[in-house]
Amino acid sequence: MSRPEDAAASYEARPHGVRSAQPAVEADRQCPGLIFVPPRMEVYQEESRRIREILHRYTDIIEPLSLDEAYLDVTDPKKGPPSGTLIARRIREEIYEETGLTASAGVGPSKFVAKVATGQGKPDGLTVIRPEAQMEFIAGLPIGDFHGIGPVTEEKMQEIGIESGADLQETSEKTLRRRFGKRGSHFKRLAMGEDDRPVKPDRERKSVGAERTFSEDISEPKEMLSRLEPIAERVAGRLGSAGPEGTPVRGRTVTLKLKSHDHDVSTRQTTLRRAVRSREDLMRLAERLIQRPHPPEEPVRLLGLSVSSLTGRKEGGEQLELDFDRE
């Protein structure tokens, strides 16, 4: 390979210790002979459009999350019985019949439950959680499956004996707020099945981004750039469907986020005349932001990229300026 390509991990590769968002060099060590397939974003976007058309046959209340993921509200469907289970089953069948692709679906009384249920059915399954069963379902979840709980927060949860949804259900909100601030109340509500967030169709997005927390500190700028590759790939993919009806968008402002192991956060930002979307443009800007005004002085534990000042139009022009802000 001329350049190791960070990518998602197929289900065939995962039993060999390969995981998504893992640096390609590390994945190749885990599984010698691993095959790297270059991404084809134009193909992914076209398939996403076809799938979105299938979803709209049943409801217009669709909240896209990425190229291949969306929330649907089928309380009052456009066709078929008002049954989330039957509609999910039919949608999966139509996706396979018309695109040859398998799809997983989760049916639940809230966004949180439906999303986790979907993950449990992958790569080609349907998981249904009825309202009367959601408390038991939530109780059995590992704490890392909760929305907003990443590796760092998961470790802090485990330090106070919270390993599962059941532990979270039994922990007082006062304790959670004292340890995690306002997020503690959010975690408690999720644990108790209190998630009344509506499905917001074609919500206007102000920014698109992705970030990753690492298990070890990273101090070398070259290694930081390597770790940013899959993050930039993910952001580019999300930009490809972040507009109305899953249309592509570009952005004029790119922000690099760095967080140290002691949670100090800094950002470096550039604003452009020409809106960008591609992974290559994002990596070019990330490299510039890493180096200017100087390489990060402290090792980082988290890296993130986001794009804002979004537009659906393709614009011309050259770079306007580089502005660096610190939080």
CORGI-V184152 format. One record per pair of residues at least 6 apart in sequence whose C-alpha atoms are under 8 Angstrom apart, sorted by the first residue. I is the first residue (numbers start at 0). GAP is how many residues later the second one is. Records with the same first field share a line. If there is no record, write none. Layout:
BEGIN
I = GAP + GAP
END
This chain:
BEGIN
3 = 20 + 21 + 32
4 = 19 + 31 + 33 + 224
5 = 15 + 16 + 17 + 18 + 223 + 224
6 = 13 + 14 + 15 + 17 + 29 + 32 + 223 + 226
7 = 11 + 12 + 13
8 = 9 + 10 + 11 + 12
10 = 112
12 = 6 + 18 + 21
15 = 14 + 15
16 = 10 + 13 + 14
17 = 9 + 12 + 13
18 = 8
20 = 209 + 210
21 = 208
22 = 203 + 204 + 207
26 = 7
27 = 6
40 = 196 + 199
43 = 23
44 = 22 + 195 + 196
46 = 52
47 = 19 + 20 + 198
48 = 197
49 = 49
50 = 44
51 = 193 + 194
53 = 37 + 40 + 41
54 = 7 + 36
55 = 6
56 = 21 + 22
57 = 16 + 19 + 20 + 21 + 22 + 29
58 = 13 + 14 + 15 + 17 + 18 + 19
59 = 141
60 = 11 + 12 + 13 + 138 + 139 + 140
61 = 8 + 9 + 10 + 11 + 137 + 138 + 139 + 140
62 = 7 + 8 + 9 + 136 + 137 + 138 + 139 + 140
63 = 6 + 7 + 137 + 138 + 177 + 178 + 182
64 = 6 + 173 + 177
65 = 171 + 172 + 175 + 176
66 = 170 + 171 + 173 + 174 + 179
70 = 40 + 128
71 = 127
72 = 126
73 = 8 + 9 + 10 + 13
74 = 7 + 8 + 9
75 = 6
79 = 7
80 = 6
83 = 23
84 = 22 + 43
87 = 17 + 18 + 19 + 38
88 = 37
91 = 10 + 11 + 12 + 13
94 = 6 + 7 + 8
95 = 6 + 7
101 = 21 + 22
102 = 19 + 20 + 21 + 22
103 = 14 + 15 + 17 + 18 + 19 + 20 + 21 + 22
104 = 12 + 13 + 16 + 20 + 21 + 22
105 = 7 + 8 + 9 + 10 + 11 + 12 + 13 + 15 + 20 + 21 + 22 + 23
106 = 6 + 7 + 10 + 11 + 19 + 20 + 21 + 22 + 23
107 = 6 + 9 + 20 + 21 + 22 + 23 + 26
108 = 20 + 21 + 22 + 25
109 = 83 + 85 + 86 + 87
110 = 84 + 86 + 87 + 88
111 = 34 + 35 + 78 + 83
112 = 16 + 21 + 25
113 = 15
115 = 29
116 = 10 + 11 + 12
117 = 7 + 8 + 9
119 = 7
120 = 6
128 = 8
133 = 59
134 = 56 + 57 + 58
137 = 27 + 28 + 53 + 55
138 = 25 + 26 + 27 + 28 + 30 + 52
139 = 24 + 25 + 26
140 = 23 + 24 + 25
141 = 21 + 22 + 23
142 = 6 + 11 + 14 + 19 + 20 + 21 + 22 + 25
143 = 6 + 7 + 10
145 = 41 + 44
146 = 40
149 = 63
150 = 62
151 = 61
156 = 6
160 = 6
161 = 6
164 = 26
165 = 25
167 = 19 + 20 + 23
168 = 19 + 22 + 23
171 = 16
172 = 11 + 12 + 15
175 = 8 + 9 + 12
176 = 6 + 7 + 8
177 = 6
188 = 6
201 = 41 + 42 + 43
202 = 41
203 = 39 + 40
204 = 37 + 38 + 105
205 = 102 + 103 + 104
206 = 99 + 100 + 101 + 102 + 103
207 = 27 + 30 + 31 + 34 + 98 + 99 + 100
208 = 26 + 29 + 95 + 96 + 97 + 98
209 = 21 + 22 + 24 + 25 + 94 + 95 + 96
210 = 20 + 91 + 92 + 93 + 94
211 = 19 + 90 + 91 + 92
212 = 88 + 89 + 90
213 = 87 + 88
214 = 86
215 = 85
216 = 43 + 44 + 82 + 83 + 84
217 = 6 + 81 + 82 + 83
218 = 77 + 79 + 80 + 81
219 = 79
220 = 69 + 70 + 74 + 75
223 = 79
224 = 58 + 61 + 62 + 65
226 = 76
227 = 55 + 58 + 75 + 76 + 77
228 = 54
230 = 73 + 74
231 = 47 + 50 + 51 + 73
232 = 46
234 = 44 + 70 + 71 + 72
235 = 41 + 42 + 43 + 46
238 = 9 + 10 + 11 + 38
239 = 6 + 7 + 8 + 9 + 37
240 = 6 + 7 + 8
241 = 6 + 7
242 = 6 + 69
246 = 65
247 = 64
248 = 28 + 61 + 62 + 63 + 64
249 = 25 + 26 + 27 + 57 + 60 + 61 + 62 + 63 + 64
250 = 24 + 25 + 26 + 56 + 57 + 58 + 59 + 60
251 = 19 + 20 + 21 + 22 + 23 + 24 + 55 + 56 + 57 + 58
252 = 16 + 17 + 18 + 19 + 22 + 54 + 55 + 56
253 = 15 + 16 + 17 + 28 + 31 + 51 + 52 + 53 + 54
254 = 12 + 13 + 14 + 15 + 50 + 51 + 52
255 = 11 + 12 + 13 + 30 + 33 + 47 + 48 + 49 + 50
256 = 8 + 9 + 10 + 11 + 45 + 46 + 47 + 48
257 = 7 + 8 + 9 + 42 + 43 + 44 + 45 + 46
258 = 6 + 7 + 41 + 42 + 43 + 44
259 = 38 + 39 + 40 + 41 + 42
260 = 38 + 39 + 40 + 41
264 = 61 + 62
265 = 59 + 60 + 61
266 = 57 + 58 + 59 + 60
267 = 21 + 55 + 56 + 57 + 58
268 = 20 + 53 + 54 + 55 + 56
269 = 15 + 19 + 51 + 52 + 53 + 54
270 = 48 + 49 + 50 + 51 + 52
271 = 46 + 47 + 48 + 49 + 50
272 = 42 + 43 + 44 + 45 + 46 + 47
273 = 41 + 42 + 43 + 44 + 45
274 = 35 + 36 + 39 + 40 + 41
275 = 6
285 = 19
289 = 6
292 = 31
END
